[in-house]
C-alpha cells in the first residue's frame, strides 16, 4: 500500500505504540523520517533510533522512552499537510506549550527544531509538533 504522507504515517505509528506502551516500534525508513527522529532523540523524547537494512526501503527501529508509568511523548501533531502547507517567517516561529514542546521545521539549512531556527533567524515549513 502506498503512503501519501510518510511523516503523518510515522507519527501515527509512534502515537499508537505509546498508547499500548510498547518498548520499540518499526517505522519505514526515509531521510526525512530519520532527521525528525534525530531531533526527537536530541530533545529527549525517544531513547534511540537504529536503521535496519533490508532488500527494500529499510526500517527505522525506534526505542521509546518512559519515565516510570509516564510517556516521554505526551502528544504528536502533524502541522503542514499535503493539502495545506504551513510556512512561517523567522519572527513567527511557533512556541509549542510555551516552549516546553518542540516544533520541527524544514528550512534551507535542513530539518531543525524551533529553538535552532530562532537562533539562526530563519523560517520555513512547520512539519510537526512534539510535546
N, C-alpha and C positions, 0 to 999 in steps of 0.2 A: 504494500500500500504506500503510495506516495504521500509525503507530508509536505504541505504547502508552507508551514511556518515552523521551522525547526526549533526556534527559541521557545515559542509557546509550548511545543511538544516537550522539550526538556524541562521547562518549569512545571508543567503538569505532572510529569513522571516523578520529579522530586517532591512536589506537594503531596501526591498520593502515597509515596513511600514514607514520608514523615507522618502522615495520618495513621498508618499502620505500624509505625515505629520500627521500620527496617534499618539495619545497620549499613547496608550498601545498596546501591541501585545502579543499573546499567542504562546509559543514555547513548544514542547514536553519536558517533564522533564527527566533529567538524571543527575547523579552526575557530569559528565564531563561538561555538559552544565551549570549546576549551578555554578561550580567553575570558568568557563570562565566568566560568567555574574557577579560573585562576584568581579573578577579583574576589569571588565569594570566599575562596580559601585564604587570601591575603587579609580579608577583613574578619576572619574568624567564624564564618557561617558553616563551613564544612571542614572536615578533618583533612582529607586528602583526595587527589584525583590520580588515576592511572589510566594510561592509554593501552588497551589490549588490541593487538593486531589480529586480524583475520584476513581471509582472502577477499573480503569485500570492503566496506567502508571503515570498519573498525568500531570499537566500543570504548566509551569512557566509563570506567568504574568509579563511582562517587561514594566516598565514605562519609556518611552523615554524622553530625556532631550533636550529642545530647549532654546536658548538664543535669545529672540525676534523672528526674522524670520530665524535665523541660526540654523542648527543642531549641536548638540554637537559631533556627529559622522560624520566626513567628508567621511570616507571610511572604508571598511572592506575587508580583503583578506584572503582566506584560503591558507596556505602555504604548509603544509605537507598533502598530499592526500593519499588515499588508494593505488593508483598505484605508487606513488613516495614519499617515506618518506624522510623528510629533518631533519637531525641531525646536531647539531653544538657542537663544543668543547667550553670550558669556555672562551677561548680567541677569539672566532669567533662569539659571540652573536651579532646579527644584531641590528643596531640602526634604528628605523623607523622615517623617516623625521628628521634626525639629532637629535633624542631624543625627538621630540615633540609627537610622537606616541608611541604605546606600542606593543611589541611582546609578545604573550602568549606562554610560553614554558612548556612542560611536562618534569619534571625532576624526579630524585629519591626522592626528597623532596616533590613532589606533583606538582600541577599546579601553576606556579608562573609567574610574569611578568619579562621582561628582566632586569630591574634595580635590582630586588631582586636576580636574577640569577648571575649577575655580583658581587653583594655584597657577596653572598655565594660562589662564584668562582666555579660554576658547570654549565655543559652544559646539553643538552637534545634535545628533538624533538620540533621543532618550529611548533606550531599548527596554529596560525593566527596572522595577523597584524591588529591593530585598530588605526586609526588616525582621 
